[in-house]
């Protein structure tokens, strides 16, 4: 079968289409004939080599979420899953293939009316946005700022904050055109990438959900109201400066909070429950799966170039 492999870390030119053996599901696993594969920020970081210290080696197959049909199951898995259309989390990679393995605990049947493309647009990003906001103790009436709102996690966070009764949903983005698209999803305030905007900008925020991190993270601590919470759910802009904690300590009397959030800390049962609810909401038209572009699997490098260039609004999806 065909798979995308990182033959060389660095730019997207290091990605290659290769033939690999069809995998055999082990105990507790299912094999999915992929119909759609999501491309996320973590994939580009792994491909660049930025996460090599975490054990990602050249030869790695990227892709962490797929949707398609189960064609084989391993020992201990209900055989009734065979033939079911599902969304599946493949872990830290292995998704950019024609057949992918996933733990049965991380597989969710697709409801009627939800396409495979929409499933991989919602599945990972929607859960991160939901639990990230929960980690920030988001409550109705809070003013929320989503930093880096045009990506998959950001567009979901905007929708969820607006549906959850936020008093304001501010977004940082790179253009007025993107700002208008985010307003259509529920944003009420559009800011530039530095967090600056017009007279509608709130004096401060109760919650900042940060997908970017990088050198600019400390300045967003300054935008928190007393008791405010900043939660980093991504680091597509790289690591924050080593001394960013001094900004937090300088505001000691404001009782500000900084935290990171990873879905690894959420139980499979809770992840499944949220994804199931979000899939159903999408079928009812209450949540929008924002798809930037659908590309053939063989054009994975093109998808990564678009991600690197900051051109993507929502999610790029690959199809075999």
Secondary structure, 3 states (H helix, E strand, C coil): CEEEEECCCCCHHHEEEEECCCCCCCCCEEEEEEEEEEECHHHHHHHHCCCHHHCCCCCCCCCCEEEEEEEEECCCCCHHHCCCEEEEECCCCCCCECEEEEEHHHEEECCCCCCHHHHHHHHHHHHHHHHHHHHCCCCCCCEEEEECCCEHHHHHHHHHHHHCCCCEEEEECCCHHHHHHHHHHCCCEEECCCCCCCCCCCCCEEEEEECCCCCCHHHHHCCEEEEEEEEECCCCCCCCCCCHHHHHHHCHHHCCEEEECCHHHCCHHHHHHHHHHHHHHHHCCCCCCCEEEEEEHHHHHHHHHHHHCCCCCEEEEEEC
